[in-house]
Amino acid sequence: MERTLRAGRLATFAYFALNGFLMGMWIVHIPAIEDRAGISHAVLGWLLLLLGAGAFVGMQLVGPLTDRLGARVVVPVSAALCSAAVVLPGLATNVWTLGAALLVLGLGNGGLDVSMNAHAVQVERGYRRPVMSAFHATFSIGGVLAALVGARTLSWDLSPAATLGAVALLGLAAAALSAPALLRPEPAARTKAADGAAAGDGAEVLAAGTNARRRTPRRIWALAALALMLMLCEGVANDWSVLHLRDVLDAPAATAALAYGAFSTAMTVGRLLADRVAARFGPVAILRYGAALAGAGLTVAALSPWTPAALFGWTVFGAGLSGCIPQLFSAAGHADEDAAGVNVSRVAGLGYLGMLAGPAVIGPLTHLVPLNLTFFLPVAFCVIAACTAGILRDPRPEPRTPEAAARV
């Protein structure tokens, strides 16, 4: 059993790294794909909404399928779809084919995102200790690897179609090779139904389970709202950190690029360490103090007139945010074993919309106030997350052991 669990964990690492690598390879080829399709930056911005829309739809479709069929079935299929779809933007020759390609790529990415997180929850349940943050760190590492590989292939003047075609084949092979190690679905629903039938109330149990699956609990929507706010914060760093140093502090382009590098490096390192911290202090502490630290870091970055202090602020911002989102995903997946996929899809879906909303919200605000002052909106979201971190406490009572029951 321990060997099976360890293999399942390694397979989950593989799928998270694959997802980060696939999306990273698409990102580094955006300029070349834009030139091949003959579109402007403005048109590309609109087409990227199709990528987000496809991901959101994929998340909502795959969540229930994961609960019904099990992550062992859905994860490899989603990974195969995402891998095959990554070549499509490289083949696009106009706005219409690129739009269709991004929609399909978004569907595959969204499906893989939800199903692999649902499987990560199953692995974490088996280990009985936090392991979620390390999976998200592996996603980031996959993106870094994509940047390195993409830079090399672009220096060789390889076409996006050739490079992404090879990446697609590699992804399909990785998805197939990792699939046998995935954990089998937990027979929780069948066990509960059998227990209820033995007690003479099986019909009521099944009816209650059906109603529970039909309606998403308010706690899950609260977690999803926090994911939206915190992933909007992450989106702000992705899209505006470099522009902040360049346009507000007049830093050279090479120095300005360090802002995103400092943020993403701190995120990755923080996620590698967050599981140990969560095991010792609990997920509530990770969210409360992490969000507070992130808010303080972004405040320093926004108000500092010096580039080194701003870089320090972006680094602290990334370190604070690093463990927050994995705790939300983990809490959603553990809330109900029979609806882990649906619950994760709700949290991940709204979170993804928040990340897309980052540039859409900050951009118009720059017409009213300077760019650095717009950062106080994500600061406010960090404060809200810190103040409401108690939502991560499991509201269900701890099961009593036979010894405790005997003492009552």
KEKE-3310 file (N, C-alpha, C; in steps of 0.2 Angstrom, whole numbers, plus 5000, padded with zeros to 4 digits):
npx = (5004:5010:5020:5012:5005:5016:5020:5009:5010:5022:5018:5008:5016:5023:5012:5009:5021:5021:5010:5013:5025:5019:5010:5020:5028:5019:5018:5031:5032:5023:5025:5031:5020:5011:5016:5016:5002:4998:4992:4988:4994:4983:4972:4977:4976:4962:4960:4966:4957:4948:4956:4956:4942:4940:4947:4940:4927:4932:4936:4924:4917:4925:4926:4914:4915:4927:4923:4914:4920:4933:4949:4960:4956:4952:4963:4974:4968:4964:4977:4982:4974:4977:4991:4991:4984:4993:5000:4992:4991:5003:5001:4992:4986:4979:4967:4956:4959:4968:4961:4952:4961:4966:4955:4953:4965:4963:4952:4958:4969:4961:4954:4964:4970:4960:4957:4970:4973:4962:4966:4978:4973:4967:4979:4985:4976:4979:4992:4990:4994:5000:5003:5001:5006:5019:5016:5011:5022:5030:5023:5027:5040:5040:5036:5048:5057:5052:5054:5068:5070:5062:5069:5081:5077:5071:5082:5088:5081:5070:5053:5038:5028:5035:5043:5032:5025:5034:5034:5021:5021:5030:5023:5011:5017:5022:5010:5005:5014:5014:5001:4998:5002:4994:4982:4969:4951:4943:4932:4921:4908:4901:4903:4897:4884:4882:4883:4873:4862:4863:4859:4846:4842:4845:4840:4837:4850:4856:4848:4850:4864:4863:4856:4866:4877:4871:4870:4881:4890:4890:4902:4911:4909:4914:4927:4930:4928:4939:4949:4948:4951:4964:4971:4969:4978:4990:4989:4991:5004:5010:5007:5010:5021:5034:5031:5029:5041:5048:5041:5036:5047:5057:5067:5080:5077:5082:5084:5071:5064:5068:5059:5048:5054:5060:5048:5042:5051:5052:5039:5040:5050:5044:5032:5038:5042:5030:5022:5028:5027:5014:5010:5015:5010:4997:4984:4976:4985:4994:4987:4982:4994:5002:4995:4994:5008:5010:5002:5009:5021:5018:5013:5025:5032:5024:5025:5038:5052:5063:5072:5079:5072:5059:5060:5063:5050:5042:5047:5044:5030:5028:5033:5024:5011:5013:5009:4996:4985:4986:4982:4968:4963:4966:4958:4945:4945:4945:4933:4922:4923:4916:4913:4924:4930:4921:4920:4933:4934:4925:4932:4944:4940:4934:4945:4954:4947:4949:4963:4964:4957:4965:4974:4963:4957:4966:4971:4961:4960:4972:4970:4965:4972:4990:5000:5006:4998:4987:4989:4985:4972:4974:4981:4971:4963:4972:4972:4958:4958:4967:4960:4949:4954:4950:4940:4946:4946:4941:4924:4917:4914:4927:4930:4925:4935:4935:4939:4937:4923:4919:4922:4913)
npy = (4994:5006:5008:5009:5021:5030:5029:5034:5047:5051:5050:5060:5072:5071:5074:5087:5094:5091:5099:5112:5113:5111:5122:5132:5131:5135:5148:5154:5154:5163:5176:5172:5164:5174:5182:5173:5170:5183:5194:5207:5214:5218:5211:5198:5199:5198:5186:5178:5178:5167:5156:5157:5155:5143:5135:5137:5131:5118:5115:5115:5105:5093:5092:5085:5073:5068:5064:5055:5045:5044:5050:5043:5038:5050:5060:5055:5056:5069:5075:5070:5076:5090:5089:5085:5096:5107:5109:5114:5129:5132:5128:5137:5149:5161:5172:5165:5152:5152:5156:5145:5135:5140:5139:5125:5121:5127:5120:5107:5111:5116:5105:5096:5103:5103:5089:5083:5090:5085:5072:5074:5078:5066:5059:5066:5063:5050:5051:5058:5070:5087:5089:5096:5108:5106:5099:5110:5118:5110:5112:5125:5123:5116:5126:5134:5125:5124:5137:5137:5127:5132:5144:5139:5131:5141:5149:5141:5143:5135:5131:5136:5126:5114:5113:5113:5102:5091:5093:5090:5076:5071:5075:5066:5054:5055:5056:5044:5035:5038:5035:5022:5022:5030:5032:5021:5024:5029:5019:5027:5031:5020:5013:5021:5020:5006:5005:5013:5005:4994:4998:5001:5012:5015:5021:5034:5039:5038:5047:5059:5060:5062:5075:5082:5082:5089:5102:5114:5117:5132:5135:5130:5139:5151:5148:5148:5161:5167:5161:5167:5181:5179:5173:5183:5193:5186:5186:5200:5201:5194:5201:5214:5217:5219:5230:5239:5242:5247:5258:5266:5267:5269:5259:5250:5239:5226:5226:5228:5216:5208:5209:5201:5188:5188:5187:5175:5165:5166:5162:5148:5142:5145:5137:5124:5123:5125:5114:5108:5118:5119:5107:5108:5120:5121:5124:5136:5145:5146:5152:5164:5171:5170:5178:5190:5193:5194:5205:5215:5214:5218:5231:5237:5236:5244:5257:5260:5271:5266:5255:5243:5241:5239:5227:5219:5219:5213:5201:5197:5197:5187:5176:5176:5174:5161:5148:5149:5147:5133:5128:5132:5124:5111:5111:5112:5100:5090:5093:5085:5069:5062:5072:5078:5082:5091:5101:5105:5110:5121:5130:5131:5136:5148:5154:5154:5163:5175:5176:5179:5191:5200:5209:5215:5222:5231:5238:5248:5255:5262:5273:5282:5283:5282:5268:5261:5264:5257:5245:5243:5238:5223:5222:5225:5213:5204:5207:5204:5190:5186:5190:5181:5168:5158:5150:5139:5130:5114:5111:5099:5088:5079:5062:5050:5039:5021:5019:5031:5032:5022:5027:5037)
npz = (5000:5004:4995:4983:4986:4986:4973:4966:4971:4965:4951:4951:4953:4941:4932:4935:4933:4919:4915:4918:4910:4897:4896:4898:4886:4876:4880:4878:4865:4860:4853:4841:4836:4835:4825:4814:4813:4809:4817:4827:4843:4850:4845:4849:4863:4864:4859:4869:4878:4874:4877:4891:4893:4887:4896:4908:4905:4903:4916:4923:4916:4918:4932:4938:4930:4935:4948:4945:4937:4942:4946:4941:4928:4921:4922:4914:4901:4900:4901:4889:4880:4882:4879:4865:4860:4861:4850:4841:4841:4835:4822:4817:4805:4804:4811:4815:4815:4825:4836:4837:4840:4852:4860:4861:4867:4879:4884:4886:4895:4906:4910:4914:4924:4935:4936:4940:4952:4959:4960:4967:4980:4983:4985:4995:5005:5008:5013:5024:5028:5024:5007:4996:4992:4986:4974:4967:4966:4958:4946:4943:4942:4930:4921:4921:4916:4903:4898:4897:4888:4877:4874:4869:4858:4850:4847:4838:4827:4825:4819:4826:4825:4823:4835:4845:4840:4843:4857:4859:4856:4866:4877:4876:4877:4890:4898:4895:4901:4914:4919:4924:4937:4944:4958:4962:4962:4977:4986:4992:4991:4989:5000:5010:5006:5007:5021:5026:5021:5028:5040:5038:5032:5019:5008:5012:5014:5001:4995:5002:4998:4984:4984:4991:4981:4971:4975:4978:4993:5003:5009:5000:4990:4996:4998:4985:4981:4989:4982:4969:4973:4977:4967:4957:4963:4960:4946:4944:4948:4938:4926:4928:4936:4930:4922:4931:4938:4927:4921:4932:4941:4932:4929:4920:4906:4908:4921:4926:4922:4932:4942:4940:4939:4952:4960:4955:4958:4972:4974:4970:4978:4990:4989:4989:5002:5010:5013:5024:5034:5034:5040:5052:5058:5053:5040:5041:5047:5037:5027:5034:5039:5028:5018:5024:5024:5011:5007:5014:5008:4994:4997:5001:4989:4981:4986:4987:4982:4977:4967:4972:4984:4979:4972:4982:4989:4979:4980:4993:4992:4983:4991:5001:4995:4990:4997:4999:4989:4986:4999:4998:4988:4993:5004:4998:4991:5001:5008:5004:5001:4990:4981:4977:4965:4959:4968:4968:4955:4956:4964:4958:4945:4948:4953:4942:4934:4941:4940:4926:4927:4932:4924:4917:4927:4933:4922:4917:4929:4929:4922:4931:4943:4947:4942:4952:4963:4960:4965:4977:4977:4975:4987:4997:4995:4999:5013:5016:5014:5024:5035:5035:5035:5044:5037:5032:5042:5046:5046:5050:5064:5073:5070:5082:5091:5095:5108:5114:5112:5121:5133:5135)
capx = (5000:5014:5023:5007:5004:5022:5020:5004:5013:5027:5014:5005:5022:5024:5007:5009:5026:5019:5005:5017:5029:5015:5008:5026:5030:5015:5019:5037:5031:5017:5027:5032:5014:5007:5018:5013:4995:4997:4988:4991:4994:4976:4968:4979:4973:4955:4960:4968:4950:4946:4960:4953:4935:4940:4949:4934:4922:4935:4936:4917:4915:4929:4925:4909:4918:4932:4920:4910:4925:4939:4955:4964:4954:4951:4969:4978:4964:4965:4984:4983:4971:4981:4997:4989:4981:4998:5003:4987:4993:5009:4999:4987:4988:4975:4964:4950:4962:4971:4955:4949:4966:4967:4949:4954:4970:4960:4948:4963:4972:4957:4952:4970:4971:4955:4958:4976:4972:4958:4970:4983:4969:4967:4986:4986:4972:4982:4998:4987:4998:5000:5008:4998:5010:5024:5013:5010:5029:5032:5020:5031:5047:5039:5036:5055:5060:5049:5057:5074:5070:5060:5074:5086:5074:5070:5089:5090:5076:5064:5047:5033:5024:5040:5044:5026:5024:5038:5032:5015:5023:5033:5017:5007:5021:5023:5004:5003:5018:5012:4995:4997:5004:4988:4978:4962:4946:4941:4925:4918:4901:4898:4904:4892:4878:4881:4882:4866:4857:4863:4856:4839:4840:4849:4836:4838:4857:4857:4844:4854:4870:4861:4855:4872:4880:4867:4870:4888:4890:4892:4909:4915:4909:4918:4934:4931:4929:4945:4954:4947:4955:4971:4974:4969:4984:4995:4989:4994:5012:5012:5006:5011:5027:5039:5029:5029:5048:5050:5037:5035:5053:5062:5072:5081:5072:5084:5082:5063:5063:5070:5053:5044:5059:5060:5041:5040:5056:5049:5033:5042:5053:5039:5028:5042:5043:5024:5019:5031:5025:5006:5010:5017:5005:4990:4982:4974:4991:4998:4983:4982:5000:5004:4991:4996:5015:5010:5000:5014:5026:5016:5013:5032:5034:5020:5027:5045:5054:5070:5071:5080:5067:5053:5062:5062:5043:5039:5049:5040:5024:5028:5033:5017:5006:5015:5006:4989:4981:4986:4978:4961:4962:4966:4952:4939:4945:4944:4927:4917:4926:4912:4912:4930:4931:4916:4922:4940:4932:4922:4937:4949:4937:4934:4952:4957:4944:4953:4970:4962:4954:4970:4975:4957:4955:4972:4972:4957:4962:4978:4968:4962:4978:4996:5000:5008:4993:4982:4991:4981:4967:4976:4983:4965:4961:4976:4969:4952:4960:4970:4955:4944:4957:4947:4936:4949:4945:4936:4918:4915:4917:4932:4927:4927:4938:4931:4941:4933:4916:4918:4923:4907)
capy = (5000:5012:5008:5011:5028:5033:5029:5039:5054:5053:5051:5067:5076:5071:5077:5094:5096:5091:5104:5118:5113:5112:5129:5137:5131:5139:5155:5157:5154:5168:5181:5168:5162:5180:5184:5168:5171:5190:5197:5213:5213:5219:5205:5192:5200:5196:5178:5175:5176:5161:5152:5157:5153:5136:5132:5137:5126:5112:5114:5113:5098:5088:5091:5079:5067:5065:5061:5049:5040:5043:5054:5038:5038:5057:5063:5054:5058:5077:5076:5068:5081:5096:5088:5085:5103:5112:5110:5118:5136:5133:5127:5142:5154:5167:5174:5160:5145:5153:5156:5138:5132:5142:5136:5118:5121:5129:5115:5102:5114:5116:5098:5093:5107:5100:5082:5082:5093:5081:5066:5077:5078:5059:5057:5069:5060:5044:5052:5061:5076:5091:5088:5099:5114:5103:5098:5116:5120:5106:5115:5131:5121:5114:5132:5136:5121:5126:5143:5136:5123:5136:5148:5135:5129:5147:5151:5137:5145:5130:5134:5134:5120:5108:5112:5111:5095:5087:5093:5086:5069:5070:5075:5060:5048:5056:5055:5036:5031:5040:5033:5016:5023:5034:5029:5019:5028:5027:5017:5030:5032:5013:5011:5024:5017:5000:5006:5015:5000:4989:5001:5001:5019:5016:5026:5041:5040:5039:5053:5064:5061:5065:5082:5086:5083:5093:5109:5116:5121:5139:5135:5130:5146:5155:5146:5150:5168:5168:5159:5172:5186:5178:5172:5190:5195:5182:5189:5206:5201:5191:5205:5221:5218:5222:5237:5244:5244:5250:5264:5270:5268:5270:5255:5248:5234:5220:5226:5227:5209:5204:5209:5194:5183:5187:5185:5168:5161:5166:5157:5141:5140:5145:5131:5118:5123:5126:5108:5107:5123:5118:5101:5110:5125:5121:5128:5142:5149:5147:5157:5170:5175:5171:5183:5196:5194:5196:5212:5219:5215:5222:5238:5240:5237:5250:5264:5262:5275:5263:5249:5237:5239:5236:5220:5215:5219:5208:5194:5195:5196:5180:5171:5176:5170:5154:5143:5151:5144:5126:5127:5132:5118:5105:5111:5110:5093:5086:5094:5080:5064:5060:5078:5082:5085:5096:5106:5108:5114:5127:5134:5132:5139:5156:5157:5156:5169:5180:5177:5183:5198:5205:5214:5218:5227:5235:5242:5254:5259:5266:5280:5286:5284:5279:5261:5258:5265:5252:5239:5243:5233:5217:5222:5224:5206:5200:5208:5200:5183:5185:5190:5176:5162:5153:5146:5133:5125:5109:5111:5093:5085:5074:5055:5047:5032:5016:5020:5037:5031:5018:5032:5041)
capz = (5000:5005:4988:4978:4987:4984:4965:4965:4972:4959:4945:4952:4952:4933:4928:4937:4929:4912:4914:4918:4904:4891:4895:4897:4879:4872:4882:4875:4857:4858:4848:4834:4834:4833:4818:4809:4811:4806:4821:4832:4850:4853:4843:4853:4869:4864:4858:4875:4882:4872:4881:4898:4893:4886:4903:4913:4903:4904:4923:4925:4913:4920:4939:4939:4927:4939:4953:4943:4934:4945:4943:4937:4921:4918:4922:4908:4895:4900:4899:4882:4876:4883:4875:4858:4858:4862:4844:4837:4840:4830:4815:4815:4800:4804:4818:4816:4817:4831:4841:4838:4843:4859:4864:4862:4872:4886:4887:4889:4901:4912:4912:4917:4931:4940:4938:4943:4958:4963:4962:4973:4986:4985:4987:5002:5010:5009:5017:5030:5030:5018:5002:4990:4989:4983:4968:4963:4965:4952:4940:4942:4939:4923:4917:4921:4911:4896:4896:4895:4882:4872:4872:4865:4851:4846:4845:4833:4822:4823:4818:4832:4823:4824:4842:4848:4838:4847:4864:4860:4857:4872:4882:4875:4880:4898:4900:4895:4905:4921:4920:4928:4944:4948:4963:4960:4965:4984:4986:4998:4990:4989:5007:5014:5004:5011:5028:5027:5019:5034:5046:5037:5030:5013:5003:5014:5013:4994:4993:5004:4994:4978:4985:4992:4975:4967:4978:4981:4999:5004:5011:4994:4986:5000:4996:4978:4981:4991:4976:4964:4975:4978:4960:4954:4965:4956:4939:4944:4948:4931:4921:4929:4940:4926:4920:4937:4938:4921:4920:4938:4944:4927:4929:4914:4904:4911:4929:4927:4921:4938:4946:4939:4941:4960:4962:4953:4961:4978:4974:4969:4984:4996:4989:4991:5010:5013:5016:5031:5038:5036:5044:5059:5061:5050:5034:5043:5048:5031:5023:5037:5039:5021:5014:5027:5022:5004:5007:5016:5002:4989:4999:5000:4981:4978:4989:4987:4977:4976:4964:4976:4989:4976:4970:4989:4990:4975:4982:4999:4989:4980:4996:5005:4991:4988:5000:5000:4984:4987:5004:4996:4984:4997:5008:4994:4989:5007:5011:5003:4996:4985:4977:4977:4958:4958:4973:4966:4949:4958:4967:4952:4940:4950:4954:4935:4931:4945:4937:4920:4928:4935:4919:4915:4932:4934:4916:4917:4935:4928:4919:4936:4947:4945:4942:4959:4968:4959:4968:4984:4977:4978:4995:5000:4994:5004:5020:5017:5015:5031:5040:5034:5035:5048:5033:5031:5048:5044:5051:5053:5070:5073:5072:5089:5091:5099:5115:5116:5113:5127:5139:5136)
cpx = (5004:5018:5018:5006:5010:5022:5015:5006:5017:5023:5011:5010:5023:5019:5007:5015:5025:5015:5009:5022:5025:5013:5014:5028:5026:5016:5025:5037:5026:5020:5028:5025:5010:5009:5016:5006:4993:4992:4991:4990:4986:4971:4970:4976:4966:4955:4962:4962:4947:4950:4957:4946:4935:4942:4944:4929:4925:4934:4929:4914:4918:4928:4920:4912:4923:4929:4916:4915:4931:4945:4960:4962:4954:4958:4973:4974:4965:4972:4985:4980:4975:4988:4996:4987:4987:5001:4999:4989:4998:5007:4994:4990:4984:4971:4959:4953:4965:4966:4953:4955:4967:4961:4950:4960:4968:4956:4953:4966:4967:4955:4958:4971:4966:4956:4964:4976:4967:4962:4975:4979:4969:4974:4987:4982:4975:4988:4996:4992:4999:5005:5006:5003:5016:5022:5013:5017:5032:5029:5025:5038:5046:5039:5043:5058:5058:5053:5064:5075:5067:5065:5079:5083:5073:5077:5091:5085:5071:5058:5042:5030:5029:5041:5038:5024:5028:5036:5025:5016:5026:5028:5013:5011:5021:5016:5002:5008:5017:5006:4994:4998:4999:4984:4971:4957:4944:4934:4921:4910:4897:4898:4898:4885:4876:4880:4875:4861:4857:4860:4848:4837:4844:4846:4838:4845:4858:4854:4848:4861:4869:4860:4862:4877:4877:4868:4877:4887:4892:4899:4913:4915:4913:4925:4935:4932:4936:4951:4954:4951:4962:4975:4974:4976:4990:4995:4992:5001:5014:5012:5009:5018:5033:5038:5030:5036:5051:5047:5037:5042:5059:5068:5074:5077:5075:5083:5075:5061:5064:5064:5049:5048:5059:5053:5040:5045:5054:5043:5035:5045:5048:5034:5032:5042:5036:5021:5022:5028:5017:5006:5011:5012:4998:4989:4980:4980:4994:4994:4983:4989:5003:5001:4993:5003:5014:5007:5005:5020:5024:5015:5020:5034:5030:5022:5034:5048:5061:5069:5073:5075:5060:5054:5061:5054:5040:5041:5045:5033:5023:5028:5027:5012:5007:5011:4998:4984:4981:4982:4970:4959:4961:4960:4945:4939:4943:4937:4922:4921:4922:4911:4918:4932:4927:4918:4928:4938:4929:4928:4942:4946:4936:4941:4955:4954:4947:4959:4969:4960:4959:4972:4969:4955:4960:4972:4968:4958:4968:4976:4965:4968:4984:4996:5002:5003:4987:4983:4988:4975:4969:4978:4977:4962:4965:4974:4963:4954:4963:4965:4950:4947:4954:4942:4939:4949:4939:4930:4915:4918:4922:4929:4929:4930:4934:4933:4937:4926:4915:4918:4917:4901)
cpy = (5006:5013:5011:5019:5032:5034:5034:5046:5056:5054:5058:5072:5077:5075:5085:5097:5097:5097:5111:5118:5114:5120:5134:5137:5135:5147:5158:5157:5159:5173:5178:5166:5168:5182:5179:5169:5178:5194:5202:5210:5213:5213:5199:5193:5197:5188:5175:5174:5170:5155:5151:5154:5145:5132:5132:5132:5119:5110:5111:5106:5092:5086:5085:5073:5064:5062:5055:5043:5039:5047:5049:5037:5045:5061:5062:5056:5066:5079:5075:5074:5088:5095:5089:5093:5108:5113:5114:5125:5137:5131:5132:5147:5160:5167:5168:5154:5146:5153:5149:5134:5133:5139:5129:5117:5123:5124:5109:5105:5114:5109:5095:5096:5104:5093:5080:5085:5088:5074:5068:5076:5071:5056:5060:5066:5053:5045:5055:5066:5080:5089:5092:5104:5112:5102:5105:5119:5116:5109:5121:5129:5118:5120:5134:5132:5123:5133:5142:5132:5128:5141:5145:5134:5136:5150:5147:5138:5139:5133:5132:5127:5114:5107:5110:5104:5090:5087:5089:5078:5067:5070:5069:5054:5049:5054:5047:5033:5032:5037:5027:5017:5027:5029:5027:5023:5025:5025:5020:5030:5025:5011:5014:5021:5010:5000:5008:5010:4995:4992:5002:5008:5020:5021:5033:5043:5042:5046:5059:5065:5064:5073:5085:5087:5088:5101:5110:5120:5128:5139:5135:5136:5151:5154:5148:5157:5170:5167:5164:5178:5185:5177:5179:5193:5192:5185:5196:5206:5198:5196:5212:5223:5222:5229:5242:5246:5248:5257:5268:5271:5269:5266:5252:5241:5227:5220:5225:5220:5205:5204:5203:5188:5182:5185:5177:5163:5160:5161:5150:5139:5140:5139:5124:5118:5123:5120:5107:5112:5121:5112:5103:5115:5125:5125:5135:5147:5151:5153:5164:5174:5175:5177:5190:5198:5197:5203:5217:5220:5219:5230:5241:5241:5243:5257:5265:5266:5272:5256:5243:5235:5237:5229:5216:5214:5214:5201:5192:5194:5189:5175:5171:5172:5163:5148:5144:5147:5136:5124:5127:5126:5112:5105:5110:5103:5088:5088:5089:5075:5062:5066:5082:5085:5091:5102:5109:5112:5120:5132:5136:5137:5147:5158:5158:5162:5175:5181:5181:5190:5203:5210:5218:5223:5232:5240:5249:5258:5264:5273:5284:5288:5281:5272:5258:5259:5260:5246:5238:5239:5226:5217:5221:5217:5202:5201:5204:5193:5182:5185:5185:5169:5156:5148:5140:5128:5120:5109:5105:5091:5080:5067:5053:5040:5027:5017:5026:5036:5027:5022:5036:5038)
cpz = (5000:4998:4983:4979:4985:4976:4963:4965:4966:4953:4945:4950:4944:4930:4929:4933:4921:4910:4913:4912:4897:4890:4894:4890:4875:4874:4878:4868:4855:4853:4841:4831:4831:4826:4813:4807:4809:4810:4825:4839:4853:4851:4848:4860:4869:4863:4864:4879:4880:4876:4888:4898:4892:4893:4908:4912:4904:4911:4925:4922:4917:4928:4940:4936:4932:4945:4951:4940:4938:4942:4939:4930:4918:4918:4916:4901:4895:4898:4892:4878:4876:4879:4867:4856:4858:4855:4839:4836:4835:4823:4813:4810:4800:4811:4820:4818:4823:4837:4842:4842:4851:4864:4866:4868:4879:4889:4890:4895:4907:4915:4916:4924:4936:4941:4941:4950:4962:4965:4967:4979:4988:4988:4994:5007:5012:5014:5024:5033:5024:5013:4995:4987:4985:4975:4964:4962:4959:4946:4938:4939:4932:4919:4916:4916:4904:4894:4894:4889:4876:4870:4868:4858:4847:4844:4839:4827:4820:4823:4824:4831:4825:4831:4846:4846:4842:4854:4864:4860:4863:4878:4882:4878:4888:4901:4900:4900:4913:4923:4925:4935:4948:4952:4960:4964:4972:4984:4991:4997:4991:4997:5011:5012:5007:5018:5030:5026:5025:5040:5044:5034:5023:5008:5005:5013:5006:4992:4995:5000:4988:4979:4987:4986:4971:4969:4981:4987:4999:5005:5005:4990:4990:4998:4989:4977:4984:4985:4971:4966:4975:4971:4956:4956:4961:4949:4939:4944:4941:4926:4922:4933:4936:4924:4925:4938:4932:4920:4926:4941:4939:4927:4922:4913:4908:4918:4930:4926:4927:4943:4946:4941:4949:4962:4961:4957:4969:4979:4974:4975:4990:4995:4991:4999:5013:5016:5023:5036:5040:5040:5051:5062:5058:5044:5036:5044:5042:5027:5027:5037:5032:5017:5017:5025:5015:5003:5009:5011:4997:4991:4999:4993:4979:4980:4989:4981:4974:4972:4968:4981:4985:4974:4977:4990:4985:4977:4988:4997:4987:4986:5000:5002:4990:4991:5001:4995:4985:4993:5003:4992:4988:5001:5004:4992:4995:5010:5010:4998:4990:4979:4976:4970:4957:4962:4970:4959:4951:4960:4961:4947:4942:4950:4947:4932:4935:4942:4930:4921:4930:4930:4917:4920:4933:4928:4916:4923:4934:4925:4925:4941:4945:4946:4949:4964:4966:4963:4975:4983:4978:4985:4999:5000:4999:5011:5021:5018:5021:5036:5040:5033:5039:5044:5032:5036:5045:5049:5053:5059:5069:5074:5078:5088:5096:5106:5118:5117:5119:5133:5140:5139)
residu = (MET:GLU:ARG:THR:LEU:ARG:ALA:GLY:ARG:LEU:ALA:THR:PHE:ALA:TYR:PHE:ALA:LEU:ASN:GLY:PHE:LEU:MET:GLY:MET:TRP:ILE:VAL:HIS:ILE:PRO:ALA:ILE:GLU:ASP:ARG:ALA:GLY:ILE:SER:HIS:ALA:VAL:LEU:GLY:TRP:LEU:LEU:LEU:LEU:LEU:GLY:ALA:GLY:ALA:PHE:VAL:GLY:MET:GLN:LEU:VAL:GLY:PRO:LEU:THR:ASP:ARG:LEU:GLY:ALA:ARG:VAL:VAL:VAL:PRO:VAL:SER:ALA:ALA:LEU:CYS:SER:ALA:ALA:VAL:VAL:LEU:PRO:GLY:LEU:ALA:THR:ASN:VAL:TRP:THR:LEU:GLY:ALA:ALA:LEU:LEU:VAL:LEU:GLY:LEU:GLY:ASN:GLY:GLY:LEU:ASP:VAL:SER:MET:ASN:ALA:HIS:ALA:VAL:GLN:VAL:GLU:ARG:GLY:TYR:ARG:ARG:PRO:VAL:MET:SER:ALA:PHE:HIS:ALA:THR:PHE:SER:ILE:GLY:GLY:VAL:LEU:ALA:ALA:LEU:VAL:GLY:ALA:ARG:THR:LEU:SER:TRP:ASP:LEU:SER:PRO:ALA:ALA:THR:LEU:GLY:ALA:VAL:ALA:LEU:LEU:GLY:LEU:ALA:ALA:ALA:ALA:LEU:SER:ALA:PRO:ALA:LEU:LEU:ARG:PRO:GLU:PRO:ALA:ALA:ARG:THR:LYS:ALA:ALA:ASP:GLY:ALA:ALA:ALA:GLY:ASP:GLY:ALA:GLU:VAL:LEU:ALA:ALA:GLY:THR:ASN:ALA:ARG:ARG:ARG:THR:PRO:ARG:ARG:ILE:TRP:ALA:LEU:ALA:ALA:LEU:ALA:LEU:MET:LEU:MET:LEU:CYS:GLU:GLY:VAL:ALA:ASN:ASP:TRP:SER:VAL:LEU:HIS:LEU:ARG:ASP:VAL:LEU:ASP:ALA:PRO:ALA:ALA:THR:ALA:ALA:LEU:ALA:TYR:GLY:ALA:PHE:SER:THR:ALA:MET:THR:VAL:GLY:ARG:LEU:LEU:ALA:ASP:ARG:VAL:ALA:ALA:ARG:PHE:GLY:PRO:VAL:ALA:ILE:LEU:ARG:TYR:GLY:ALA:ALA:LEU:ALA:GLY:ALA:GLY:LEU:THR:VAL:ALA:ALA:LEU:SER:PRO:TRP:THR:PRO:ALA:ALA:LEU:PHE:GLY:TRP:THR:VAL:PHE:GLY:ALA:GLY:LEU:SER:GLY:CYS:ILE:PRO:GLN:LEU:PHE:SER:ALA:ALA:GLY:HIS:ALA:ASP:GLU:ASP:ALA:ALA:GLY:VAL:ASN:VAL:SER:ARG:VAL:ALA:GLY:LEU:GLY:TYR:LEU:GLY:MET:LEU:ALA:GLY:PRO:ALA:VAL:ILE:GLY:PRO:LEU:THR:HIS:LEU:VAL:PRO:LEU:ASN:LEU:THR:PHE:PHE:LEU:PRO:VAL:ALA:PHE:CYS:VAL:ILE:ALA:ALA:CYS:THR:ALA:GLY:ILE:LEU:ARG:ASP:PRO:ARG:PRO:GLU:PRO:ARG:THR:PRO:GLU:ALA:ALA:ALA:ARG:VAL)
# end
